[in-house]
Amino acid sequence: MTRFNPLSDENAGADQHSAALVYVTEAFAEAILAGIESDSFAHAALSAAFCELVATYGEDIVASFAESLPARVRAGEFSTSARH
C-alpha cells in the first residue's frame, strides 16, 4: 500500500504545496479579519481538508495518515515558533 503524505513531493510538487499554503494562510487572515476565531477556522479547515483527502484517497489511506499525526505534532513538524 502506498503511504499517503500530503507534504511529500511524490503527492504534489513543492511549488504547488507552497502556492496552496499561501491560499490557506490568506484565507485564515481573511477569516480573522471577519471576526472568526482562529481555532474555529482551523477546525473547519481540517474538516474540509479531511473530507477532500477522503474523497481523493479513501478512508483507509487517510486514516493511516491521521495515525501518524500525533508523533509529527509532538516532533514540532507543524510548529511555527521556536521550540523550548
KEDO-922930 format. One record per atom (N, C-alpha, C): x, y, z; residue number from 1; atom name. Coordinates in steps of 0.05 Angstrom, whole numbers. Layout:
<recs>
[[X,Y,Z],NUM,CA]
...
</recs>
This chain:
<recs>
[[17,-23,0],1,N]
[[0,0,0],1,CA]
[[18,25,0],1,C]
[[11,44,-17],2,N]
[[26,70,-18],2,CA]
[[18,86,7],2,C]
[[37,96,21],3,N]
[[32,112,44],3,CA]
[[27,141,36],3,C]
[[5,152,45],4,N]
[[-3,179,38],4,CA]
[[12,199,55],4,C]
[[25,219,43],5,N]
[[38,240,58],5,CA]
[[33,266,42],5,C]
[[15,284,52],6,N]
[[9,308,37],6,CA]
[[32,327,35],6,C]
[[53,323,50],7,N]
[[76,341,48],7,CA]
[[98,330,31],7,C]
[[93,307,19],8,N]
[[113,293,3],8,CA]
[[113,304,-25],8,C]
[[137,307,-38],9,N]
[[139,314,-65],9,CA]
[[127,293,-84],9,C]
[[123,269,-74],10,N]
[[112,248,-90],10,CA]
[[82,253,-95],10,C]
[[68,266,-77],11,N]
[[40,272,-79],11,CA]
[[34,298,-93],11,C]
[[51,318,-90],12,N]
[[47,344,-102],12,CA]
[[75,358,-103],12,C]
[[80,373,-123],13,N]
[[105,387,-125],13,CA]
[[108,407,-103],13,C]
[[133,413,-96],14,N]
[[138,433,-75],14,CA]
[[126,460,-82],14,C]
[[127,468,-107],15,N]
[[116,493,-115],15,CA]
[[86,494,-111],15,C]
[[73,473,-118],16,N]
[[44,471,-115],16,CA]
[[37,472,-85],16,C]
[[52,458,-69],17,N]
[[47,458,-40],17,CA]
[[51,486,-29],17,C]
[[72,500,-37],18,N]
[[77,527,-27],18,CA]
[[55,546,-35],18,C]
[[46,543,-60],19,N]
[[24,561,-70],19,CA]
[[-2,555,-55],19,C]
[[-8,530,-50],20,N]
[[-32,523,-35],20,CA]
[[-31,534,-7],20,C]
[[-7,532,6],21,N]
[[-4,542,33],21,CA]
[[-9,572,34],21,C]
[[-1,587,13],22,N]
[[-6,616,12],22,CA]
[[-36,621,12],22,C]
[[-51,606,-4],23,N]
[[-80,609,-5],23,CA]
[[-93,604,22],23,C]
[[-84,583,36],24,N]
[[-96,576,62],24,CA]
[[-89,597,82],24,C]
[[-64,607,82],25,N]
[[-56,628,100],25,CA]
[[-72,653,96],25,C]
[[-77,660,71],26,N]
[[-93,684,65],26,CA]
[[-122,680,74],26,C]
[[-133,656,71],27,N]
[[-160,650,80],27,CA]
[[-162,653,110],27,C]
[[-141,643,125],28,N]
[[-141,647,154],28,CA]
[[-142,676,161],28,C]
[[-125,692,148],29,N]
[[-124,721,154],29,CA]
[[-151,734,148],29,C]
[[-163,728,126],30,N]
[[-189,739,119],30,CA]
[[-210,732,140],30,C]
[[-210,706,148],31,N]
[[-230,697,168],31,CA]
[[-226,712,195],31,C]
[[-201,716,203],32,N]
[[-196,730,228],32,CA]
[[-205,759,226],32,C]
[[-200,772,203],33,N]
[[-209,799,198],33,CA]
[[-240,801,199],33,C]
[[-253,779,191],34,N]
[[-282,778,191],34,CA]
[[-293,772,219],34,C]
[[-276,767,239],35,N]
[[-284,762,266],35,CA]
[[-287,733,273],35,C]
[[-278,715,256],36,N]
[[-278,687,263],36,CA]
[[-253,680,279],36,C]
[[-257,666,301],37,N]
[[-235,658,318],37,CA]
[[-217,638,303],37,C]
[[-191,641,306],38,N]
[[-172,625,291],38,CA]
[[-175,595,296],38,C]
[[-182,587,321],39,N]
[[-185,559,327],39,CA]
[[-210,548,313],39,C]
[[-231,564,311],40,N]
[[-255,555,297],40,CA]
[[-249,551,267],40,C]
[[-234,570,256],41,N]
[[-227,568,228],41,CA]
[[-209,544,224],41,C]
[[-190,539,242],42,N]
[[-172,516,239],42,CA]
[[-187,490,240],42,C]
[[-207,487,258],43,N]
[[-223,463,259],43,CA]
[[-238,459,233],43,C]
[[-250,481,223],44,N]
[[-265,479,198],44,CA]
[[-247,472,174],44,C]
[[-223,484,174],45,N]
[[-204,478,153],45,CA]
[[-195,449,154],45,C]
[[-190,438,177],46,N]
[[-183,410,180],46,CA]
[[-205,392,171],46,C]
[[-230,398,178],47,N]
[[-253,382,169],47,CA]
[[-255,382,139],47,C]
[[-253,406,127],48,N]
[[-254,408,98],48,CA]
[[-231,393,84],48,C]
[[-207,395,96],49,N]
[[-184,381,85],49,CA]
[[-187,351,86],49,C]
[[-197,341,109],50,N]
[[-200,312,112],50,CA]
[[-222,302,93],50,C]
[[-243,318,89],51,N]
[[-264,310,70],51,CA]
[[-253,307,42],51,C]
[[-236,326,34],52,N]
[[-224,326,8],52,CA]
[[-205,302,5],52,C]
[[-189,298,26],53,N]
[[-170,275,25],53,CA]
[[-184,249,24],53,C]
[[-205,245,39],54,N]
[[-220,220,38],54,CA]
[[-233,216,11],54,C]
[[-243,238,-1],55,N]
[[-255,236,-28],55,CA]
[[-234,228,-48],55,C]
[[-209,237,-44],56,N]
[[-188,232,-63],56,CA]
[[-175,205,-59],56,C]
[[-168,198,-34],57,N]
[[-152,174,-27],57,CA]
[[-168,152,-14],57,C]
[[-191,157,-2],58,N]
[[-206,137,12],58,CA]
[[-201,137,42],58,C]
[[-219,126,56],59,N]
[[-218,126,86],59,CA]
[[-193,112,97],59,C]
[[-186,89,87],60,N]
[[-164,74,99],60,CA]
[[-138,88,97],60,C]
[[-132,99,73],61,N]
[[-106,113,70],61,CA]
[[-105,138,87],61,C]
[[-127,153,87],62,N]
[[-127,178,103],62,CA]
[[-126,171,133],62,C]
[[-139,150,141],63,N]
[[-138,142,170],63,CA]
[[-109,134,177],63,C]
[[-95,120,160],64,N]
[[-67,114,165],64,CA]
[[-50,139,167],64,C]
[[-55,158,150],65,N]
[[-41,184,151],65,CA]
[[-48,198,178],65,C]
[[-73,198,186],66,N]
[[-81,211,210],66,CA]
[[-68,199,235],66,C]
[[-63,173,234],67,N]
[[-50,159,256],67,CA]
[[-21,169,260],67,C]
[[-9,180,239],68,N]
[[19,190,241],68,CA]
[[20,218,252],68,C]
[[-3,232,254],69,N]
[[-3,260,262],69,CA]
[[6,265,291],69,C]
[[-2,249,311],70,N]
[[8,256,338],70,CA]
[[38,257,341],70,C]
[[52,238,329],71,N]
[[82,239,331],71,CA]
[[93,263,316],71,C]
[[81,269,293],72,N]
[[91,292,278],72,CA]
[[86,318,292],72,C]
[[63,320,305],73,N]
[[57,345,320],73,CA]
[[76,347,343],73,C]
[[80,325,358],74,N]
[[99,326,381],74,CA]
[[127,332,373],74,C]
[[135,324,349],75,N]
[[162,329,339],75,CA]
[[165,357,329],75,C]
[[144,373,329],76,N]
[[146,401,321],76,CA]
[[144,406,292],76,C]
[[135,387,276],77,N]
[[133,390,247],77,CA]
[[115,413,239],77,C]
[[94,418,255],78,N]
[[75,439,248],78,CA]
[[77,464,265],78,C]
[[98,465,281],79,N]
[[102,489,299],79,CA]
[[114,512,282],79,C]
[[104,536,288],80,N]
[[114,559,274],80,CA]
[[133,575,291],80,C]
[[134,569,317],81,N]
[[152,584,335],81,CA]
[[175,566,343],81,C]
[[195,578,354],82,N]
[[218,563,364],82,CA]
[[209,545,387],82,C]
[[221,520,387],83,N]
[[214,501,408],83,CA]
[[231,507,433],83,C]
[[219,502,456],84,N]
[[233,507,481],84,CA]
[[248,483,490],84,C]
</recs>
